[in-house]
């Protein structure tokens, strides 16, 4: 409930929609996909609901079977598919997940469009894995009905239920330190994007780093006791420092953390949101070389991993329950406008994590798969990273009204990497 209020409030910053796109060398059985999809909506019932913004915190309302059956589509035209991919999901109308099967050139593309109010990137992958499981079970038994996941917790409290009472003091201390990193000094370097309407035209931009290049980058990271995530953070911040930086504003970056890391098998009880925020601040000294920047990043991330990474905001979120939802939305909008006026808006880099090759199996795994970041509304800028089978995809969503090609931004980030790579468009 608390996190849902926060996510709905975040509509001032981004469109609450995540997409998982999978490309298959083989053709899928559309009738079986549709059957499996409807069974998934019965198993994880929140996906088959719309959200009603009434009362103190709003509530979920189940859609009818006829309404749910209209949420899965077969497409055989490229233009129709592109239109579908760029169509925003409406969590008020529901359902919280929509499925498209695009058949083209003896290949199939399966697209899952998920409401971020119901699930984050981890929840989106969870839904896809369940859909694959049901799809394969139906091949063996057409009468198969998965057991409903009734009573499963979708609470943000899942990661902190086993914490000792004194560990909360460390989390509060981390929160105070993060507020200081994020708010002082005030000015934050950002891309100079013109503010846009949330209804402006959007265009997804992405680059994929091949397996061969990823193996080279992993070797580089191993030799420096760092991770691929550290590497991308360093490249992002170095590229940012070379784009209209005045040398006086802070080089800050917001990142997200999947809090399933604190759960057994890194799996939540049900499909839900379990993400936290962290903020990195390199100040005015990003480092003279890439390795120097990388070392700064590694020092920060390794320290945070040992002290409740991603849980900083959890002491704050329950406070939202004290206010009606419409107030929360107004508070978030006011906070965004105030930050924009003060010049203190951080860019966002979301690591949406690896996509499990073995779990994403529809009569065989996809040839490729990627998660697409929620559209971040200018003047903010956001980029997402997802991995699949030793490849890495960087994605963002540009607003054409800004007049800036976001592909150029991704290319400038990749150009900062210490090894020469050839990304796939």
Secondary structure, 3 states (H helix, E strand, C coil): CHHHHHHHHHHHCECCEEEEEEEECCCCCHHHHHHHHHHHHHHCHHHHEEEECCCCCCEEEECCHHHHHHHEEEECCHHHHHHHHCCCCCCCCCCCEEEEEEEECCEEEEEEEEECCCCCHHHHHHHHHHHHHHHHHHHHCCCCCCCCCCCCCCCHHHHHCCCCCCHHHHHHHHHHHHHHHHHCCCCECCCCCCCCCCCCCEEEEEEEECHHHHHHHHHHHHHCCCCHHHHHHHHHHHHHHCCCCCCCCECEEEEEEEHHHHCHHHCCCCCCCCEEEEEEECCCCCCCCHHHHHHHHHHHHHHHHCCCCCCCCHHHHHHHHHCCHHHHHHHHHHHHHHHHHHCCCCEEEEEEEECCCCCCECCCECCEEEEECCCECCCCCEEEEEEECCEEEEEEEEEHHHCCCHHHHHHHHHHCCCCCCCCEC
